[in-house]
Amino acid sequence: MVAFLTTLNPALSATLAAILADDPVPADDDVVAGGWGAVMFIALILGTALIAWSLTKHLRKVDEAKDAGVFDDPA
């Protein structure tokens, strides 16, 4: 990806090299998700569960409507 971008614009190559030179690699114990990562993970799980519950509820309504004859029966 970097090689592709530098072929498009040679000035980008110098800028990218300067950015990468100033960016030190963090130690393994410096990179953690922390509390906000845990909160976002729980929020994503709850959101997924809510969407699945809503889908199930709507599919039950569709089945009930089909049984009641709301939809035309394909011939």
PQR file of N, CA, C, O and H, with PARSE charges and radii, in Angstrom:
ATOM      1  N   MET A   1       0.835  -1.192   0.000 -0.4000 1.5000
ATOM      2  CA  MET A   1       0.000   0.000   0.000 -0.0000 2.0000
ATOM      3  C   MET A   1       0.877   1.251   0.000  0.5500 1.7000
ATOM      4  O   MET A   1       0.605   2.210  -0.722 -0.5500 1.4000
ATOM      5  N   VAL A   2       1.927   1.230   0.816 -0.4000 1.5000
ATOM      6  CA  VAL A   2       2.816   2.388   0.886 -0.0000 2.0000
ATOM      7  C   VAL A   2       3.522   2.596  -0.443  0.5500 1.7000
ATOM      8  O   VAL A   2       3.694   3.730  -0.888 -0.5500 1.4000
ATOM      9  H   VAL A   2       2.147   0.451   1.402  0.4000 1.0000
ATOM     10  N   ALA A   3       3.929   1.505  -1.077 -0.4000 1.5000
ATOM     11  CA  ALA A   3       4.611   1.626  -2.366 -0.0000 2.0000
ATOM     12  C   ALA A   3       3.673   2.207  -3.420  0.5500 1.7000
ATOM     13  O   ALA A   3       4.097   3.004  -4.257 -0.5500 1.4000
ATOM     14  H   ALA A   3       3.789   0.583  -0.716  0.4000 1.0000
ATOM     15  N   PHE A   4       2.423   1.820  -3.383 -0.4000 1.5000
ATOM     16  CA  PHE A   4       1.441   2.352  -4.323 -0.0000 2.0000
ATOM     17  C   PHE A   4       1.247   3.842  -4.117  0.5500 1.7000
ATOM     18  O   PHE A   4       1.186   4.597  -5.088 -0.5500 1.4000
ATOM     19  H   PHE A   4       2.078   1.173  -2.703  0.4000 1.0000
ATOM     20  N   LEU A   5       1.149   4.278  -2.868 -0.4000 1.5000
ATOM     21  CA  LEU A   5       0.934   5.702  -2.586 -0.0000 2.0000
ATOM     22  C   LEU A   5       2.147   6.539  -2.982  0.5500 1.7000
ATOM     23  O   LEU A   5       1.990   7.657  -3.473 -0.5500 1.4000
ATOM     24  H   LEU A   5       1.199   3.664  -2.079  0.4000 1.0000
ATOM     25  N   THR A   6       3.337   6.020  -2.778 -0.4000 1.5000
ATOM     26  CA  THR A   6       4.529   6.790  -3.114 -0.0000 2.0000
ATOM     27  C   THR A   6       4.732   6.889  -4.617  0.5500 1.7000
ATOM     28  O   THR A   6       5.353   7.842  -5.087 -0.5500 1.4000
ATOM     29  H   THR A   6       3.464   5.112  -2.379  0.4000 1.0000
ATOM     30  N   THR A   7       4.224   5.931  -5.382 -0.4000 1.5000
ATOM     31  CA  THR A   7       4.338   6.060  -6.834 -0.0000 2.0000
ATOM     32  C   THR A   7       3.387   7.116  -7.369  0.5500 1.7000
ATOM     33  O   THR A   7       3.637   7.693  -8.427 -0.5500 1.4000
ATOM     34  H   THR A   7       3.719   5.157  -5.001  0.4000 1.0000
ATOM     35  N   LEU A   8       2.302   7.378  -6.654 -0.4000 1.5000
ATOM     36  CA  LEU A   8       1.374   8.411  -7.086 -0.0000 2.0000
ATOM     37  C   LEU A   8       1.935   9.812  -6.869  0.5500 1.7000
ATOM     38  O   LEU A   8       1.743  10.702  -7.697 -0.5500 1.4000
ATOM     39  H   LEU A   8       2.099   6.909  -5.795  0.4000 1.0000
ATOM     40  N   ASN A   9       2.626   9.998  -5.756 -0.4000 1.5000
ATOM     41  CA  ASN A   9       3.127  11.316  -5.418 -0.0000 2.0000
ATOM     42  C   ASN A   9       4.493  11.172  -4.746  0.5500 1.7000
ATOM     43  O   ASN A   9       4.561  10.687  -3.616 -0.5500 1.4000
ATOM     44  H   ASN A   9       2.782   9.274  -5.084  0.4000 1.0000
ATOM     45  N   PRO A  10       5.579  11.577  -5.401 -0.5600 1.5000
ATOM     46  CA  PRO A  10       6.911  11.439  -4.792  0.2800 2.0000
ATOM     47  C   PRO A  10       7.077  12.263  -3.520  0.5500 1.7000
ATOM     48  O   PRO A  10       7.848  11.885  -2.638 -0.5500 1.4000
ATOM     49  N   ALA A  11       6.360  13.387  -3.413 -0.4000 1.5000
ATOM     50  CA  ALA A  11       6.470  14.185  -2.194 -0.0000 2.0000
ATOM     51  C   ALA A  11       5.887  13.438  -1.002  0.5500 1.7000
ATOM     52  O   ALA A  11       6.287  13.657   0.141 -0.5500 1.4000
ATOM     53  H   ALA A  11       5.734  13.694  -4.130  0.4000 1.0000
ATOM     54  N   LEU A  12       4.936  12.555  -1.286 -0.4000 1.5000
ATOM     55  CA  LEU A  12       4.349  11.749  -0.216 -0.0000 2.0000
ATOM     56  C   LEU A  12       5.383  10.812   0.379  0.5500 1.7000
ATOM     57  O   LEU A  12       5.325  10.492   1.566 -0.5500 1.4000
ATOM     58  H   LEU A  12       4.611  12.377  -2.215  0.4000 1.0000
ATOM     59  N   SER A  13       6.317  10.375  -0.432 -0.4000 1.5000
ATOM     60  CA  SER A  13       7.370   9.479   0.038 -0.0000 2.0000
ATOM     61  C   SER A  13       8.204  10.144   1.127  0.5500 1.7000
ATOM     62  O   SER A  13       8.497   9.517   2.145 -0.5500 1.4000
ATOM     63  H   SER A  13       6.364  10.635  -1.396  0.4000 1.0000
ATOM     64  N   ALA A  14       8.581  11.377   0.935 -0.4000 1.5000
ATOM     65  CA  ALA A  14       9.380  12.097   1.931 -0.0000 2.0000
ATOM     66  C   ALA A  14       8.570  12.346   3.195  0.5500 1.7000
ATOM     67  O   ALA A  14       9.085  12.211   4.305 -0.5500 1.4000
ATOM     68  H   ALA A  14       8.343  11.886   0.109  0.4000 1.0000
ATOM     69  N   THR A  15       7.307  12.707   3.028 -0.4000 1.5000
ATOM     70  CA  THR A  15       6.444  12.954   4.187 -0.0000 2.0000
ATOM     71  C   THR A  15       6.234  11.671   4.974  0.5500 1.7000
ATOM     72  O   THR A  15       6.299  11.679   6.204 -0.5500 1.4000
ATOM     73  H   THR A  15       6.889  12.816   2.127  0.4000 1.0000
ATOM     74  N   LEU A  16       5.986  10.578   4.282 -0.4000 1.5000
ATOM     75  CA  LEU A  16       5.782   9.303   4.936 -0.0000 2.0000
ATOM     76  C   LEU A  16       7.036   8.840   5.663  0.5500 1.7000
ATOM     77  O   LEU A  16       6.952   8.302   6.767 -0.5500 1.4000
ATOM     78  H   LEU A  16       5.933  10.572   3.283  0.4000 1.0000
ATOM     79  N   ALA A  17       8.178   9.041   5.062 -0.4000 1.5000
ATOM     80  CA  ALA A  17       9.442   8.666   5.704 -0.0000 2.0000
ATOM     81  C   ALA A  17       9.669   9.482   6.973  0.5500 1.7000
ATOM     82  O   ALA A  17      10.152   8.946   7.970 -0.5500 1.4000
ATOM     83  H   ALA A  17       8.246   9.478   4.165  0.4000 1.0000
ATOM     84  N   ALA A  18       9.329  10.772   6.952 -0.4000 1.5000
ATOM     85  CA  ALA A  18       9.496  11.615   8.140 -0.0000 2.0000
ATOM     86  C   ALA A  18       8.552  11.179   9.251  0.5500 1.7000
ATOM     87  O   ALA A  18       8.937  11.154  10.420 -0.5500 1.4000
ATOM     88  H   ALA A  18       8.937  11.208   6.142  0.4000 1.0000
ATOM     89  N   ILE A  19       7.328  10.838   8.895 -0.4000 1.5000
ATOM     90  CA  ILE A  19       6.358  10.410   9.909 -0.0000 2.0000
ATOM     91  C   ILE A  19       6.794   9.092  10.537  0.5500 1.7000
ATOM     92  O   ILE A  19       6.746   8.936  11.757 -0.5500 1.4000
ATOM     93  H   ILE A  19       7.016  10.859   7.945  0.4000 1.0000
ATOM     94  N   LEU A  20       7.218   8.146   9.706 -0.4000 1.5000
ATOM     95  CA  LEU A  20       7.628   6.849  10.224 -0.0000 2.0000
ATOM     96  C   LEU A  20       8.914   6.934  11.031  0.5500 1.7000
ATOM     97  O   LEU A  20       9.109   6.142  11.953 -0.5500 1.4000
ATOM     98  H   LEU A  20       7.256   8.272   8.715  0.4000 1.0000
ATOM     99  N   ALA A  21       9.790   7.867  10.710 -0.4000 1.5000
ATOM    100  CA  ALA A  21      11.040   8.013  11.453 -0.0000 2.0000
ATOM    101  C   ALA A  21      10.781   8.572  12.846  0.5500 1.7000
ATOM    102  O   ALA A  21      11.494   8.224  13.788 -0.5500 1.4000
ATOM    103  H   ALA A  21       9.631   8.510   9.960  0.4000 1.0000
ATOM    104  N   ASP A  22       9.772   9.434  12.997 -0.4000 1.5000
ATOM    105  CA  ASP A  22       9.483  10.044  14.290 -0.0000 2.0000
ATOM    106  C   ASP A  22       8.563   9.196  15.160  0.5500 1.7000
ATOM    107  O   ASP A  22       8.345   9.534  16.323 -0.5500 1.4000
ATOM    108  H   ASP A  22       9.192   9.717  12.233  0.4000 1.0000
ATOM    109  N   ASP A  23       8.019   8.104  14.627 -0.4000 1.5000
ATOM    110  CA  ASP A  23       7.062   7.287  15.354 -0.0000 2.0000
ATOM    111  C   ASP A  23       7.760   6.081  15.970  0.5500 1.7000
ATOM    112  O   ASP A  23       8.015   5.096  15.276 -0.5500 1.4000
ATOM    113  H   ASP A  23       8.196   7.830  13.682  0.4000 1.0000
ATOM    114  N   PRO A  24       8.076   6.143  17.277 -0.5600 1.5000
ATOM    115  CA  PRO A  24       8.761   5.002  17.893  0.2800 2.0000
ATOM    116  C   PRO A  24       7.800   3.828  18.087  0.5500 1.7000
ATOM    117  O   PRO A  24       6.594   4.023  18.237 -0.5500 1.4000
ATOM    118  N   VAL A  25       8.330   2.640  18.083 -0.4000 1.5000
ATOM    119  CA  VAL A  25       7.532   1.441  18.301 -0.0000 2.0000
ATOM    120  C   VAL A  25       7.320   1.281  19.807  0.5500 1.7000
ATOM    121  O   VAL A  25       8.295   1.239  20.558 -0.5500 1.4000
ATOM    122  H   VAL A  25       9.310   2.482  17.962  0.4000 1.0000
ATOM    123  N   PRO A  26       6.062   1.191  20.266 -0.5600 1.5000
ATOM    124  CA  PRO A  26       5.814   1.053  21.696  0.2800 2.0000
ATOM    125  C   PRO A  26       6.177  -0.348  22.189  0.5500 1.7000
ATOM    126  O   PRO A  26       6.188  -1.312  21.423 -0.5500 1.4000
ATOM    127  N   ALA A  27       6.467  -0.431  23.466 -0.4000 1.5000
ATOM    128  CA  ALA A  27       6.757  -1.733  24.077 -0.0000 2.0000
ATOM    129  C   ALA A  27       5.467  -2.543  24.155  0.5500 1.7000
ATOM    130  O   ALA A  27       4.370  -1.993  24.069 -0.5500 1.4000
ATOM    131  H   ALA A  27       6.458   0.352  24.088  0.4000 1.0000
ATOM    132  N   ASP A  28       5.613  -3.854  24.319 -0.4000 1.5000
ATOM    133  CA  ASP A  28       4.438  -4.724  24.351 -0.0000 2.0000
ATOM    134  C   ASP A  28       3.496  -4.388  25.498  0.5500 1.7000
ATOM    135  O   ASP A  28       2.279  -4.496  25.343 -0.5500 1.4000
ATOM    136  H   ASP A  28       6.504  -4.301  24.389  0.4000 1.0000
ATOM    137  N   ASP A  29       4.025  -3.991  26.627 -0.4000 1.5000
ATOM    138  CA  ASP A  29       3.156  -3.705  27.774 -0.0000 2.0000
ATOM    139  C   ASP A  29       2.580  -2.289  27.741  0.5500 1.7000
ATOM    140  O   ASP A  29       1.791  -1.935  28.617 -0.5500 1.4000
ATOM    141  H   ASP A  29       5.013  -3.904  26.752  0.4000 1.0000
ATOM    142  N   ASP A  30       2.950  -1.478  26.762 -0.4000 1.5000
ATOM    143  CA  ASP A  30       2.394  -0.123  26.635 -0.0000 2.0000
ATOM    144  C   ASP A  30       1.081  -0.097  25.857  0.5500 1.7000
ATOM    145  O   ASP A  30       0.316   0.862  25.965 -0.5500 1.4000
ATOM    146  H   ASP A  30       3.591  -1.766  26.050  0.4000 1.0000
ATOM    147  N   VAL A  31       0.816  -1.137  25.081 -0.4000 1.5000
ATOM    148  CA  VAL A  31      -0.366  -1.158  24.227 -0.0000 2.0000
ATOM    149  C   VAL A  31      -1.446  -2.008  24.891  0.5500 1.7000
ATOM    150  O   VAL A  31      -1.356  -3.235  24.926 -0.5500 1.4000
ATOM    151  H   VAL A  31       1.437  -1.916  24.993  0.4000 1.0000
ATOM    152  N   VAL A  32      -2.473  -1.330  25.419 -0.4000 1.5000
ATOM    153  CA  VAL A  32      -3.593  -2.024  26.060 -0.0000 2.0000
ATOM    154  C   VAL A  32      -4.893  -1.361  25.617  0.5500 1.7000
ATOM    155  O   VAL A  32      -4.913  -0.175  25.285 -0.5500 1.4000
ATOM    156  H   VAL A  32      -2.546  -0.333  25.391  0.4000 1.0000
ATOM    157  N   ALA A  33      -5.964  -2.125  25.615 -0.4000 1.5000
ATOM    158  CA  ALA A  33      -7.266  -1.570  25.240 -0.0000 2.0000
ATOM    159  C   ALA A  33      -7.814  -0.695  26.363  0.5500 1.7000
ATOM    160  O   ALA A  33      -8.434   0.335  26.096 -0.5500 1.4000
ATOM    161  H   ALA A  33      -5.947  -3.088  25.885  0.4000 1.0000
ATOM    162  N   GLY A  34      -7.597  -1.085  27.594 -0.4000 1.5000
ATOM    163  CA  GLY A  34      -8.039  -0.292  28.725 -0.0000 2.0000
ATOM    164  C   GLY A  34      -9.527  -0.393  28.971  0.5500 1.7000
ATOM    165  O   GLY A  34     -10.219  -1.251  28.423 -0.5500 1.4000
ATOM    166  H   GLY A  34      -7.093  -1.921  27.811  0.4000 1.0000
ATOM    167  N   GLY A  35     -10.000   0.512  29.817 -0.4000 1.5000
ATOM    168  CA  GLY A  35     -11.401   0.515  30.202 -0.0000 2.0000
ATOM    169  C   GLY A  35     -12.336   0.833  29.059  0.5500 1.7000
ATOM    170  O   GLY A  35     -13.403   0.232  28.932 -0.5500 1.4000
ATOM    171  H   GLY A  35      -9.438   1.209  30.263  0.4000 1.0000
ATOM    172  N   TRP A  36     -11.932   1.789  28.215 -0.4000 1.5000
ATOM    173  CA  TRP A  36     -12.800   2.162  27.095 -0.0000 2.0000
ATOM    174  C   TRP A  36     -12.934   1.024  26.092  0.5500 1.7000
ATOM    175  O   TRP A  36     -13.981   0.873  25.464 -0.5500 1.4000
ATOM    176  H   TRP A  36     -11.065   2.277  28.319  0.4000 1.0000
ATOM    177  N   GLY A  37     -11.908   0.242  25.940 -0.4000 1.5000
ATOM    178  CA  GLY A  37     -11.993  -0.922  25.057 -0.0000 2.0000
ATOM    179  C   GLY A  37     -12.987  -1.943  25.580  0.5500 1.7000
ATOM    180  O   GLY A  37     -13.750  -2.528  24.812 -0.5500 1.4000
ATOM    181  H   GLY A  37     -11.056   0.365  26.450  0.4000 1.0000
ATOM    182  N   ALA A  38     -12.975  -2.156  26.899 -0.4000 1.5000
ATOM    183  CA  ALA A  38     -13.927  -3.088  27.504 -0.0000 2.0000
ATOM    184  C   ALA A  38     -15.352  -2.564  27.381  0.5500 1.7000
ATOM    185  O   ALA A  38     -16.274  -3.330  27.102 -0.5500 1.4000
ATOM    186  H   ALA A  38     -12.355  -1.680  27.523  0.4000 1.0000
ATOM    187  N   VAL A  39     -15.536  -1.261  27.588 -0.4000 1.5000
ATOM    188  CA  VAL A  39     -16.870  -0.662  27.470 -0.0000 2.0000
ATOM    189  C   VAL A  39     -17.388  -0.802  26.040  0.5500 1.7000
ATOM    190  O   VAL A  39     -18.547  -1.164  25.836 -0.5500 1.4000
ATOM    191  H   VAL A  39     -14.787  -0.638  27.815  0.4000 1.0000
ATOM    192  N   MET A  40     -16.556  -0.523  25.068 -0.4000 1.5000
ATOM    193  CA  MET A  40     -16.979  -0.639  23.673 -0.0000 2.0000
ATOM    194  C   MET A  40     -17.278  -2.087  23.295  0.5500 1.7000
ATOM    195  O   MET A  40     -18.210  -2.345  22.532 -0.5500 1.4000
ATOM    196  H   MET A  40     -15.615  -0.229  25.233  0.4000 1.0000
ATOM    197  N   PHE A  41     -16.506  -3.026  23.815 -0.4000 1.5000
ATOM    198  CA  PHE A  41     -16.735  -4.439  23.540 -0.0000 2.0000
ATOM    199  C   PHE A  41     -18.084  -4.884  24.090  0.5500 1.7000
ATOM    200  O   PHE A  41     -18.834  -5.578  23.403 -0.5500 1.4000
ATOM    201  H   PHE A  41     -15.749  -2.816  24.434  0.4000 1.0000
ATOM    202  N   ILE A  42     -18.396  -4.494  25.310 -0.4000 1.5000
ATOM    203  CA  ILE A  42     -19.685  -4.828  25.923 -0.0000 2.0000
ATOM    204  C   ILE A  42     -20.818  -4.149  25.150  0.5500 1.7000
ATOM    205  O   ILE A  42     -21.860  -4.764  24.925 -0.5500 1.4000
ATOM    206  H   ILE A  42     -17.786  -3.931  25.867  0.4000 1.0000
ATOM    207  N   ALA A  43     -20.629  -2.888  24.738 -0.4000 1.5000
ATOM    208  CA  ALA A  43     -21.660  -2.173  23.989 -0.0000 2.0000
ATOM    209  C   ALA A  43     -21.929  -2.856  22.645  0.5500 1.7000
ATOM    210  O   ALA A  43     -23.080  -2.945  22.218 -0.5500 1.4000
ATOM    211  H   ALA A  43     -19.783  -2.388  24.920  0.4000 1.0000
ATOM    212  N   LEU A  44     -20.891  -3.331  21.986 -0.4000 1.5000
ATOM    213  CA  LEU A  44     -21.076  -4.035  20.714 -0.0000 2.0000
ATOM    214  C   LEU A  44     -21.812  -5.362  20.912  0.5500 1.7000
ATOM    215  O   LEU A  44     -22.649  -5.735  20.090 -0.5500 1.4000
ATOM    216  H   LEU A  44     -19.956  -3.258  22.333  0.4000 1.0000
ATOM    217  N   ILE A  45     -21.507  -6.063  21.983 -0.4000 1.5000
ATOM    218  CA  ILE A  45     -22.210  -7.315  22.276 -0.0000 2.0000
ATOM    219  C   ILE A  45     -23.683  -7.028  22.552  0.5500 1.7000
ATOM    220  O   ILE A  45     -24.555  -7.725  22.034 -0.5500 1.4000
ATOM    221  H   ILE A  45     -20.827  -5.759  22.650  0.4000 1.0000
ATOM    222  N   LEU A  46     -23.968  -6.013  23.357 -0.4000 1.5000
ATOM    223  CA  LEU A  46     -25.358  -5.669  23.664 -0.0000 2.0000
ATOM    224  C   LEU A  46     -26.108  -5.205  22.420  0.5500 1.7000
ATOM    225  O   LEU A  46     -27.272  -5.560  22.230 -0.5500 1.4000
ATOM    226  H   LEU A  46     -23.260  -5.447  23.778  0.4000 1.0000
ATOM    227  N   GLY A  47     -25.458  -4.424  21.582 -0.4000 1.5000
ATOM    228  CA  GLY A  47     -26.090  -3.977  20.345 -0.0000 2.0000
ATOM    229  C   GLY A  47     -26.408  -5.139  19.422  0.5500 1.7000
ATOM    230  O   GLY A  47     -27.482  -5.174  18.820 -0.5500 1.4000
ATOM    231  H   GLY A  47     -24.513  -4.136  21.736  0.4000 1.0000
ATOM    232  N   THR A  48     -25.502  -6.079  19.303 -0.4000 1.5000
ATOM    233  CA  THR A  48     -25.735  -7.258  18.478 -0.0000 2.0000
ATOM    234  C   THR A  48     -26.889  -8.092  19.028  0.5500 1.7000
ATOM    235  O   THR A  48     -27.725  -8.580  18.267 -0.5500 1.4000
ATOM    236  H   THR A  48     -24.630  -6.051  19.792  0.4000 1.0000
ATOM    237  N   ALA A  49     -26.934  -8.256  20.357 -0.4000 1.5000
ATOM    238  CA  ALA A  49     -28.023  -9.007  20.979 -0.0000 2.0000
ATOM    239  C   ALA A  49     -29.361  -8.301  20.752  0.5500 1.7000
ATOM    240  O   ALA A  49     -30.371  -8.960  20.507 -0.5500 1.4000
ATOM    241  H   ALA A  49     -26.255  -7.860  20.975  0.4000 1.0000
ATOM    242  N   LEU A  50     -29.377  -6.983  20.830 -0.4000 1.5000
ATOM    243  CA  LEU A  50     -30.603  -6.222  20.613 -0.0000 2.0000
ATOM    244  C   LEU A  50     -31.094  -6.374  19.169  0.5500 1.7000
ATOM    245  O   LEU A  50     -32.290  -6.552  18.938 -0.5500 1.4000
ATOM    246  H   LEU A  50     -28.556  -6.447  21.028  0.4000 1.0000
ATOM    247  N   ILE A  51     -30.195  -6.305  18.217 -0.4000 1.5000
ATOM    248  CA  ILE A  51     -30.577  -6.475  16.818 -0.0000 2.0000
ATOM    249  C   ILE A  51     -31.094  -7.887  16.562  0.5500 1.7000
ATOM    250  O   ILE A  51     -32.074  -8.062  15.837 -0.5500 1.4000
ATOM    251  H   ILE A  51     -29.224  -6.161  18.405  0.4000 1.0000
ATOM    252  N   ALA A  52     -30.450  -8.893  17.146 -0.4000 1.5000
ATOM    253  CA  ALA A  52     -30.908 -10.276  16.971 -0.0000 2.0000
ATOM    254  C   ALA A  52     -32.286 -10.473  17.581  0.5500 1.7000
ATOM    255  O   ALA A  52     -33.132 -11.146  16.991 -0.5500 1.4000
ATOM    256  H   ALA A  52     -29.655  -8.751  17.734  0.4000 1.0000
ATOM    257  N   TRP A  53     -32.524  -9.895  18.756 -0.4000 1.5000
ATOM    258  CA  TRP A  53     -33.836  -9.987  19.415 -0.0000 2.0000
ATOM    259  C   TRP A  53     -34.908  -9.316  18.559  0.5500 1.7000
ATOM    260  O   TRP A  53     -36.000  -9.859  18.391 -0.5500 1.4000
ATOM    261  H   TRP A  53     -31.837  -9.349  19.235  0.4000 1.0000
ATOM    262  N   SER A  54     -34.600  -8.147  18.022 -0.4000 1.5000
ATOM    263  CA  SER A  54     -35.562  -7.432  17.181 -0.0000 2.0000
ATOM    264  C   SER A  54     -35.862  -8.208  15.900  0.5500 1.7000
ATOM    265  O   SER A  54     -37.015  -8.266  15.473 -0.5500 1.4000
ATOM    266  H   SER A  54     -33.712  -7.706  18.159  0.4000 1.0000
ATOM    267  N   LEU A  55     -34.851  -8.799  15.286 -0.4000 1.5000
ATOM    268  CA  LEU A  55     -35.057  -9.593  14.081 -0.0000 2.0000
ATOM    269  C   LEU A  55     -35.960 -10.779  14.374  0.5500 1.7000
ATOM    270  O   LEU A  55     -36.868 -11.070  13.595 -0.5500 1.4000
ATOM    271  H   LEU A  55     -33.914  -8.751  15.633  0.4000 1.0000
ATOM    272  N   THR A  56     -35.725 -11.468  15.483 -0.4000 1.5000
ATOM    273  CA  THR A  56     -36.554 -12.612  15.855 -0.0000 2.0000
ATOM    274  C   THR A  56     -37.999 -12.186  16.066  0.5500 1.7000
ATOM    275  O   THR A  56     -38.925 -12.872  15.634 -0.5500 1.4000
ATOM    276  H   THR A  56     -34.987 -11.231  16.115  0.4000 1.0000
ATOM    277  N   LYS A  57     -38.185 -11.057  16.727 -0.4000 1.5000
ATOM    278  CA  LYS A  57     -39.530 -10.543  16.978 -0.0000 2.0000
ATOM    279  C   LYS A  57     -40.258 -10.232  15.670  0.5500 1.7000
ATOM    280  O   LYS A  57     -41.433 -10.566  15.517 -0.5500 1.4000
ATOM    281  H   LYS A  57     -37.432 -10.500  17.078  0.4000 1.0000
ATOM    282  N   HIS A  58     -39.572  -9.602  14.742 -0.4000 1.5000
ATOM    283  CA  HIS A  58     -40.189  -9.263  13.467 -0.0000 2.0000
ATOM    284  C   HIS A  58     -40.476 -10.504  12.619  0.5500 1.7000
ATOM    285  O   HIS A  58     -41.497 -10.565  11.935 -0.5500 1.4000
ATOM    286  H   HIS A  58     -38.618  -9.330  14.866  0.4000 1.0000
ATOM    287  N   LEU A  59     -39.596 -11.472  12.661 -0.4000 1.5000
ATOM    288  CA  LEU A  59     -39.834 -12.702  11.908 -0.0000 2.0000
ATOM    289  C   LEU A  59     -41.035 -13.466  12.464  0.5500 1.7000
ATOM    290  O   LEU A  59     -41.767 -14.094  11.699 -0.5500 1.4000
ATOM    291  H   LEU A  59     -38.766 -11.422  13.217  0.4000 1.0000
ATOM    292  N   ARG A  60     -41.250 -13.423  13.777 -0.4000 1.5000
ATOM    293  CA  ARG A  60     -42.442 -14.051  14.368 -0.0000 2.0000
ATOM    294  C   ARG A  60     -43.709 -13.343  13.897  0.5500 1.7000
ATOM    295  O   ARG A  60     -44.724 -13.987  13.632 -0.5500 1.4000
ATOM    296  H   ARG A  60     -40.656 -12.913  14.399  0.4000 1.0000
ATOM    297  N   LYS A  61     -43.647 -12.010  13.795 -0.4000 1.5000
ATOM    298  CA  LYS A  61     -44.813 -11.266  13.289 -0.0000 2.0000
ATOM    299  C   LYS A  61     -45.112 -11.633  11.845  0.5500 1.7000
ATOM    300  O   LYS A  61     -46.277 -11.746  11.464 -0.5500 1.4000
ATOM    301  H   LYS A  61     -42.823 -11.487  14.011  0.4000 1.0000
ATOM    302  N   VAL A  62     -44.085 -11.819  11.047 -0.4000 1.5000
ATOM    303  CA  VAL A  62     -44.272 -12.188   9.650 -0.0000 2.0000
ATOM    304  C   VAL A  62     -44.906 -13.581   9.566  0.5500 1.7000
ATOM    305  O   VAL A  62     -45.809 -13.801   8.759 -0.5500 1.4000
ATOM    306  H   VAL A  62     -43.139 -11.727  11.357  0.4000 1.0000
ATOM    307  N   ASP A  63     -44.441 -14.515  10.387 -0.4000 1.5000
ATOM    308  CA  ASP A  63     -45.021 -15.859  10.381 -0.0000 2.0000
ATOM    309  C   ASP A  63     -46.490 -15.826  10.786  0.5500 1.7000
ATOM    310  O   ASP A  63     -47.317 -16.513  10.187 -0.5500 1.4000
ATOM    311  H   ASP A  63     -43.707 -14.337  11.042  0.4000 1.0000
ATOM    312  N   GLU A  64     -46.818 -15.022  11.808 -0.4000 1.5000
ATOM    313  CA  GLU A  64     -48.208 -14.900  12.241 -0.0000 2.0000
ATOM    314  C   GLU A  64     -49.071 -14.286  11.143  0.5500 1.7000
ATOM    315  O   GLU A  64     -50.202 -14.723  10.931 -0.5500 1.4000
ATOM    316  H   GLU A  64     -46.146 -14.464  12.295  0.4000 1.0000
ATOM    317  N   ALA A  65     -48.555 -13.286  10.448 -0.4000 1.5000
ATOM    318  CA  ALA A  65     -49.306 -12.658   9.360 -0.0000 2.0000
ATOM    319  C   ALA A  65     -49.488 -13.638   8.204  0.5500 1.7000
ATOM    320  O   ALA A  65     -50.539 -13.652   7.563 -0.5500 1.4000
ATOM    321  H   ALA A  65     -47.637 -12.931  10.620  0.4000 1.0000
ATOM    322  N   LYS A  66     -48.486 -14.444   7.938 -0.4000 1.5000
ATOM    323  CA  LYS A  66     -48.585 -15.435   6.869 -0.0000 2.0000
ATOM    324  C   LYS A  66     -49.651 -16.477   7.214  0.5500 1.7000
ATOM    325  O   LYS A  66     -50.447 -16.865   6.358 -0.5500 1.4000
ATOM    326  H   LYS A  66     -47.633 -14.433   8.458  0.4000 1.0000
ATOM    327  N   ASP A  67     -49.662 -16.924   8.466 -0.4000 1.5000
ATOM    328  CA  ASP A  67     -50.665 -17.894   8.906 -0.0000 2.0000
ATOM    329  C   ASP A  67     -52.076 -17.306   8.882  0.5500 1.7000
ATOM    330  O   ASP A  67     -53.046 -18.028   8.650 -0.5500 1.4000
ATOM    331  H   ASP A  67     -49.016 -16.608   9.161  0.4000 1.0000
ATOM    332  N   ALA A  68     -52.194 -15.990   9.122 -0.4000 1.5000
ATOM    333  CA  ALA A  68     -53.491 -15.335   9.109 -0.0000 2.0000
ATOM    334  C   ALA A  68     -53.963 -15.045   7.687  0.5500 1.7000
ATOM    335  O   ALA A  68     -55.104 -14.622   7.501 -0.5500 1.4000
ATOM    336  H   ALA A  68     -51.406 -15.403   9.310  0.4000 1.0000
ATOM    337  N   GLY A  69     -53.128 -15.257   6.691 -0.4000 1.5000
ATOM    338  CA  GLY A  69     -53.522 -15.058   5.303 -0.0000 2.0000
ATOM    339  C   GLY A  69     -53.373 -13.631   4.828  0.5500 1.7000
ATOM    340  O   GLY A  69     -54.034 -13.236   3.868 -0.5500 1.4000
ATOM    341  H   GLY A  69     -52.201 -15.600   6.842  0.4000 1.0000
ATOM    342  N   VAL A  70     -52.528 -12.844   5.467 -0.4000 1.5000
ATOM    343  CA  VAL A  70     -52.321 -11.458   5.058 -0.0000 2.0000
ATOM    344  C   VAL A  70     -51.634 -11.392   3.703  0.5500 1.7000
ATOM    345  O   VAL A  70     -51.944 -10.525   2.886 -0.5500 1.4000
ATOM    346  H   VAL A  70     -51.990 -13.165   6.247  0.4000 1.0000
ATOM    347  N   PHE A  71     -50.712 -12.297   3.467 -0.4000 1.5000
ATOM    348  CA  PHE A  71     -49.971 -12.303   2.207 -0.0000 2.0000
ATOM    349  C   PHE A  71     -50.688 -13.174   1.196  0.5500 1.7000
ATOM    350  O   PHE A  71     -51.318 -14.168   1.559 -0.5500 1.4000
ATOM    351  H   PHE A  71     -50.461 -13.001   4.131  0.4000 1.0000
ATOM    352  N   ASP A  72     -50.594 -12.808  -0.064 -0.4000 1.5000
ATOM    353  CA  ASP A  72     -51.178 -13.630  -1.113 -0.0000 2.0000
ATOM    354  C   ASP A  72     -50.392 -14.922  -1.239  0.5500 1.7000
ATOM    355  O   ASP A  72     -49.165 -14.937  -1.137 -0.5500 1.4000
ATOM    356  H   ASP A  72     -50.083 -12.001  -0.359  0.4000 1.0000
ATOM    357  N   ASP A  73     -51.116 -15.996  -1.461 -0.4000 1.5000
ATOM    358  CA  ASP A  73     -50.463 -17.283  -1.630 -0.0000 2.0000
ATOM    359  C   ASP A  73     -50.013 -17.431  -3.075  0.5500 1.7000
ATOM    360  O   ASP A  73     -50.849 -17.367  -3.977 -0.5500 1.4000
ATOM    361  H   ASP A  73     -52.112 -15.984  -1.544  0.4000 1.0000
ATOM    362  N   PRO A  74     -48.715 -17.629  -3.329 -0.5600 1.5000
ATOM    363  CA  PRO A  74     -48.250 -17.739  -4.718  0.2800 2.0000
ATOM    364  C   PRO A  74     -48.849 -18.978  -5.386  0.5500 1.7000
ATOM    365  O   PRO A  74     -48.877 -20.062  -4.804 -0.5500 1.4000
ATOM    366  N   ALA A  75     -49.310 -18.802  -6.572 -0.4000 1.5000
ATOM    367  CA  ALA A  75     -49.960 -19.919  -7.274 -0.0000 2.0000
ATOM    368  C   ALA A  75     -49.015 -20.561  -8.247  0.5500 1.7000
ATOM    369  O   ALA A  75     -49.385 -21.517  -8.928 -0.5500 1.4000
ATOM    370  H   ALA A  75     -49.287 -17.921  -7.045  0.4000 1.0000
TER
END
